């Protein structure tokens, strides 16, 4: 067995010296130090040898095993250093090349849309106002002519906040629309008023391709002497022309909202079928984009504004719907999934 050990040792070390790849080193280790290697086989067969020979062969086999392990580690280190040197030589920096520009991010498509809409309304004389995300139910409902029995106050649509009531008995909630900002504006500002309120709103809804429990809105309010439905239509036509293009057809129809009277909904010609009818527009040729109307007299009265003296219109726009229509996006959840493959398109 001593002779067999010497043969194994000579053959193994010759192979090891010629190896220059980490994967080949692992194959060598399995071949000469693994469970089925010659060294292990000799160690397992020691029990069949006489005592004196068993001690001599066992000691020799262990010395060879330790020598293999040390040689393997030294060779592995040498191979790594050689590969590193080769890699550094291949990837040497050419200092004459221009530097690589830093990768910069950009605004989220929802932020881009908010700023674009804000710019349009500011150019028409509106100023930006904001309100709290956690709102009192009074400003979210009662001040907007939504009584306590109205379906919008059902706890299946509203996210209520478990906190103390106000001194007036008002209950905190996550606002369901930015129209709540309107209720605060008519209470704190004197006419003439032209404002837009924007931000996040919250609904207790299941998430699907067209609904999320948090989304964004912009509400606009104008209060002044002599304001009519014609002013509202002119404002909305200008907004649609500048956001969707002058060639896009616009439609007005009567609709109901508690805080306006009369109320209207504005739709634009479907961007996919150009009014011919398709699945996106429900084969109607039109897609609703916002609700609006003449502010209800009770809303003005609650804020201390005389509806007999001042006219007013209000409108509300769901922000996510606009880029979905403009770019043909079919799932609102894409805006919030943080998938860079989607976000980099805008």
QUIDAKA-V648054 format. One record per backbone hydrogen bond with DSSP energy under -1.0 kcal/mol. CO is the residue of the C=O (numbers start at 1). NH is the residue of the N-H. E is the energy in kcal/mol with one decimal. If there is no record, write none. Layout:
CO|NH|E + CO|NH|E
//
This chain:
1|5|-2.4 + 2|6|-2.0 + 3|7|-2.1 + 4|8|-2.4 + 5|9|-2.7 + 6|10|-2.7 + 7|11|-2.5 + 8|12|-2.6 + 9|13|-2.5 + 10|14|-1.8 + 11|15|-2.0 + 12|16|-2.4 + 13|17|-1.9 + 16|19|-1.2 + 21|25|-1.8 + 22|26|-1.6 + 23|27|-1.8 + 24|28|-2.3 + 25|29|-2.3 + 26|30|-2.3 + 27|31|-2.2 + 28|32|-2.3 + 29|33|-2.7 + 34|37|-1.6 + 37|41|-2.0 + 38|42|-2.3 + 39|43|-2.3 + 40|44|-2.1 + 41|45|-1.2 + 45|48|-1.5 + 46|49|-1.9 + 50|54|-3.0 + 51|55|-2.1 + 52|56|-1.9 + 53|57|-3.0 + 54|58|-2.5 + 55|59|-2.3 + 56|60|-2.2 + 57|61|-2.9 + 58|62|-2.2 + 59|63|-2.0 + 60|64|-2.4 + 61|65|-2.4 + 62|66|-2.5 + 63|67|-2.4 + 64|68|-2.6 + 65|69|-2.2 + 66|70|-2.5 + 67|71|-2.6 + 68|72|-2.7 + 69|73|-2.1 + 70|74|-2.2 + 71|75|-2.6 + 72|76|-2.7 + 73|77|-2.1 + 74|78|-2.1 + 75|79|-2.6 + 76|80|-2.2 + 77|81|-2.3 + 78|82|-2.1 + 79|83|-2.5 + 80|84|-2.6 + 81|85|-2.4 + 82|86|-2.2 + 83|87|-2.5 + 84|88|-2.7 + 85|89|-1.9 + 86|90|-2.0 + 87|91|-2.4 + 94|97|-1.9 + 108|112|-2.6 + 109|113|-2.1 + 110|114|-2.7 + 111|115|-2.4 + 112|116|-2.3 + 113|117|-2.7 + 114|118|-2.5 + 115|119|-2.6 + 116|120|-1.9 + 117|121|-2.3 + 118|122|-2.9 + 119|123|-2.0 + 121|126|-2.1 + 122|125|-1.8 + 127|196|-2.4 + 133|175|-2.6 + 135|173|-2.6 + 136|140|-1.8 + 137|141|-2.0 + 138|143|-3.4 + 141|144|-1.7 + 141|146|-2.1 + 142|145|-1.8 + 147|150|-1.5 + 150|153|-2.1 + 151|154|-1.9 + 154|157|-2.2 + 157|204|-1.4 + 159|174|-2.7 + 161|163|-1.8 + 166|169|-1.8 + 170|166|-2.0 + 171|137|-2.4 + 172|161|-2.2 + 173|135|-2.5 + 175|202|-2.6 + 177|180|-1.3 + 178|181|-1.6 + 179|183|-1.4 + 180|184|-1.3 + 181|185|-2.3 + 182|186|-2.4 + 184|188|-1.3 + 185|189|-2.9 + 193|223|-2.8 + 194|127|-2.1 + 195|221|-2.7 + 196|129|-2.7 + 197|219|-3.0 + 199|217|-2.3 + 201|215|-2.1 + 203|205|-1.8 + 209|332|-3.1 + 211|208|-2.2 + 213|203|-2.0 + 215|201|-2.9 + 216|319|-2.1 + 217|199|-1.8 + 218|317|-2.8 + 219|197|-2.9 + 220|315|-2.0 + 221|195|-2.5 + 222|313|-1.8 + 223|193|-2.8 + 224|227|-1.1 + 224|311|-2.6 + 228|232|-1.3 + 229|233|-2.7 + 230|234|-2.4 + 231|235|-2.3 + 232|236|-2.5 + 233|237|-2.8 + 234|238|-2.0 + 235|239|-2.2 + 236|240|-2.8 + 237|241|-2.5 + 238|242|-2.1 + 239|243|-2.2 + 240|244|-2.6 + 241|245|-1.1 + 245|248|-1.5 + 249|269|-2.3 + 251|267|-2.6 + 253|265|-2.7 + 257|260|-1.6 + 259|296|-2.6 + 262|294|-2.0 + 263|255|-2.3 + 264|292|-2.9 + 265|253|-1.8 + 266|289|-2.8 + 266|290|-1.4 + 267|251|-3.0 + 268|287|-2.3 + 270|274|-1.4 + 273|276|-1.5 + 278|283|-3.3 + 279|282|-1.1 + 281|284|-1.1 + 285|270|-2.4 + 287|268|-2.4 + 290|266|-2.3 + 291|316|-2.8 + 292|264|-3.0 + 293|314|-2.7 + 294|261|-3.7 + 296|299|-1.0 + 296|300|-1.5 + 297|301|-2.7 + 298|302|-2.2 + 300|305|-2.8 + 301|304|-1.6 + 306|309|-1.2 + 306|310|-2.3 + 311|224|-2.3 + 312|295|-1.2 + 313|222|-2.4 + 314|293|-1.7 + 315|220|-2.6 + 316|291|-1.6 + 317|218|-2.1 + 319|322|-1.2 + 320|324|-1.5 + 321|325|-2.1 + 322|326|-2.6 + 323|327|-2.6 + 324|329|-1.3 + 331|334|-1.5 + 332|335|-1.5 + 333|336|-1.3 + 339|342|-1.3 + 339|343|-2.2 + 340|344|-2.4 + 342|345|-1.5 + 343|346|-1.7
//
